[in-house]
Amino acid sequence: MATTEFILFILIILLVIPLFGLAHRLCSWLCVRHVRRYCVKHSIVFSIWRLAPAFNTQGIKMEYSIIEVLANNEKEETIFKFEVWPFGIRNISRIKKEERI
């Protein structure tokens, strides 16, 4: 009896781990999709982006993700910092990186 429960437990774990990874990828894809749609809508051309989890002031991870986008322009480079979750964009910050000559 214990061996069948153990085998069932192992099979459940083998199914849950890939599903967890798939859900994580889907959530990341949705967040990046929201940012890309915003950038296309506001004519922001970007070359590099990165995705990181968002933390509050106490160091606890929140349900949001931070996506930083480097937008290249002829005169300047700007970093946009999006606070995103799977249902949309929560907050946008703009940081002027450097001016080009």
C-alpha positions as CSV (number, residue, x, y, z in Angstrom):
1,M,0.0,0.0,0.0
2,A,2.8,2.5,0.9
3,T,4.6,1.8,-2.4
4,T,1.6,2.7,-4.5
5,E,1.2,5.9,-2.5
6,F,4.9,6.7,-3.0
7,I,4.7,6.0,-6.8
8,L,1.6,8.1,-7.0
9,F,3.4,10.9,-5.1
10,I,6.4,10.7,-7.5
11,L,4.1,10.8,-10.6
12,I,2.2,13.9,-9.2
13,I,5.5,15.7,-8.6
14,L,6.8,14.8,-12.1
15,L,3.6,16.4,-13.5
16,V,3.6,19.5,-11.3
17,I,7.1,20.7,-11.9
18,P,6.7,21.1,-15.7
19,L,3.3,22.7,-15.2
20,F,4.8,25.2,-12.7
21,G,7.5,26.1,-15.3
22,L,4.9,26.5,-18.0
23,A,2.8,28.8,-15.8
24,H,5.9,30.9,-15.0
25,R,6.8,31.2,-18.7
26,L,3.2,32.1,-19.6
27,C,3.1,34.8,-16.9
28,S,6.4,36.3,-18.2
29,W,5.2,36.2,-21.8
30,L,2.0,38.1,-20.9
31,C,4.0,40.8,-19.0
32,V,6.4,41.3,-21.9
33,R,3.4,41.3,-24.3
34,H,1.9,44.2,-22.4
35,V,5.1,46.2,-22.5
36,R,5.6,45.6,-26.3
37,R,2.0,46.7,-27.0
38,Y,2.6,49.9,-25.0
39,C,5.9,50.6,-26.8
40,V,4.3,50.1,-30.2
41,K,1.4,52.3,-29.3
42,H,3.7,55.1,-28.1
43,S,6.3,54.7,-30.8
44,I,9.1,53.6,-28.5
45,V,11.7,51.6,-30.3
46,F,13.7,49.4,-27.9
47,S,16.7,47.2,-28.4
48,I,17.2,45.6,-25.0
49,W,14.9,44.5,-22.2
50,R,15.2,42.6,-19.0
51,L,12.6,41.1,-16.6
52,A,13.0,40.8,-12.9
53,P,10.7,40.3,-9.9
54,A,9.5,43.3,-8.0
55,F,10.1,43.6,-4.2
56,N,8.5,46.0,-1.7
57,T,10.4,48.1,0.8
58,Q,10.5,45.2,3.3
59,G,12.1,42.9,0.7
60,I,9.1,40.7,0.2
61,K,8.4,39.7,-3.4
62,M,5.2,41.2,-4.9
63,E,3.0,39.8,-7.6
64,Y,4.4,42.4,-10.0
65,S,7.4,42.1,-12.3
66,I,9.8,44.9,-13.3
67,I,10.6,45.1,-17.0
68,E,13.4,47.6,-17.9
69,V,13.5,48.7,-21.6
70,L,16.4,50.5,-23.2
71,A,15.0,52.8,-25.9
72,N,17.4,54.2,-28.4
73,N,16.8,57.5,-30.1
74,E,18.9,59.6,-32.4
75,K,19.7,62.1,-29.6
76,E,19.5,60.1,-26.4
77,E,19.1,56.7,-24.7
78,T,16.2,56.3,-22.3
79,I,15.5,53.6,-19.8
80,F,11.8,52.9,-19.2
81,K,11.0,50.9,-16.1
82,F,7.6,49.2,-16.2
83,E,5.9,47.6,-13.2
84,V,3.8,44.9,-14.9
85,W,1.6,42.0,-13.9
86,P,-0.3,39.6,-16.1
87,F,-3.4,41.8,-16.3
88,G,-1.6,45.0,-17.4
89,I,0.9,47.7,-16.6
90,R,0.7,49.2,-13.1
91,N,3.4,51.9,-13.2
92,I,5.9,53.5,-15.7
93,S,9.1,55.3,-14.8
94,R,11.3,57.1,-17.3
95,I,15.1,57.5,-16.7
96,K,17.2,59.6,-19.1
97,K,20.4,57.6,-19.5
98,E,22.7,59.7,-21.6
99,E,22.7,62.2,-24.4
100,R,24.4,61.5,-27.6
101,I,26.4,64.0,-29.5
